[in-house]
Amino acid sequence: MVLIPDRCYKQPGEREYLQIDFSPRLGNNETIATIEQCKCYDSDNNDVTSDIIEDPVCDETSVKFWFKNGTSGSRYNLTVRVVTDKGTVLEEDLLLIVEEIIYNDQDSGGVSENSKKTFLQLADTPSSYSGYASKFVCVKAGEDGLTFSDVPPSGGWILKRVSSNYTAFTNEFVLVDSSLGIVTITLPSPVANARVAVKKVDSSVNNVVVNAGTANIDGNSTFVLETQYESYEFYCDGTNWYIL
């Protein structure tokens, strides 16, 4: 899943799962209640929403959807409008761009249909997109190829408020209200330099359980927060998670 600013690129045969984060524009304890509009138009102002956008859904702070299909060289204007639980209307306008990457044919010195490749078809890249949602392309540590990775931490956090079970994304600071019952926060799939912070904000006796999924946290599969305002930052070395 990709957090996008004002535009997103993809190739014609690819599908990208995108997320628009409204949290910086939400007030204190304000959440998204519904998607009022999610419309996509081509350069001729034709409504192509059903062809380009699939399964738009919202959670408390963001809207997520699939960006699919499209013709190479085309640009699509997407408008997403949401209404919060306090009646505030928020809108984002995004530019979705479909572009096919064409590589030089080294044998002929020109460009051929056979030389058109996707990112995964390159010799120095991962073989699958599976498990790499929200990742960015970067040079491997050994400087011998390309791989997917999270954006290196820059000091900023994406604030997320939850009151039920939730799977976190890297760079999220998750504020958990467990007053209605035990809440489990699942850490994302292990990747080097990923980080997540979790804080229990309520005074109830219900615990907040941090689950490492297939990895471990300081050697254990879970970690428990028991008291109000208890918080920890979890950092990943690419295999397991560690508490800072």
Phi, psi and omega in degrees: 000139186242128171277116189251145176281267181241003179200162179212140180249147170204165176270159186305321185273000184264160171236130180244132176265116188246155179226130174255119184266116178263000188303324179296342183257358180272143177282179180298125181062018178266136181228161177285130180263320184200160173268116180277324181208139173217092187237142181232133182232145176276185185293343177264009179068026173275140179285112182241024185306312184293336180275330189252327185248136181225137173052055175290130178222160178232151168244203186293333187229356187211167174240135182236147182195164174266134172257113189229171174053215181094154180259136181304133181090358183265152176236139184233134180262120182249131174243124178241121180237130180237159175240132182272172179292349177256010176086003179285136177258123180240142184222141175231136176248125185234151178253119179255123187241130177251123183214130178268132178273127180245129183256152179292139175274108186294332182288320184260347181080000181238208180238131180232166178297326182289343182269000176282120185228153170273170180303319183289342181276354176290156185284341187245029183233166175301158184271352184209154173275349185303128178083003184246022177302138178075006182271164179240154180280133177213165177283137180298158181301327180279000179056038182234019180167186180246152177210179176262144180205162174283158174294129179304140180304134180244009180102342181267150178237152171260115184281133180226126177253129180223157176226012177214174183306140187208141174260117186279160172250157180298148182072013176267137170255107189264116175266119189249124173256106182255025183296336181267353181154171180301135179241133178253126175254117180265129179285153181292170178302141184300132173207142184304135176075007175290148179212146178216138174246141181229134180224130175274121187255349183261167183258009182288170178275358181285131183281159168251120183256123175262120185252129182273001180067238181276355182255195177230158173244109184049040177091354180243155182283337180221164174219140188244133171256127188247334187244156180299137179069010173288135182212152180213151173252132182249127184237138186251138177264008182107343180235310182229171181254148180227145180271128179270000000 
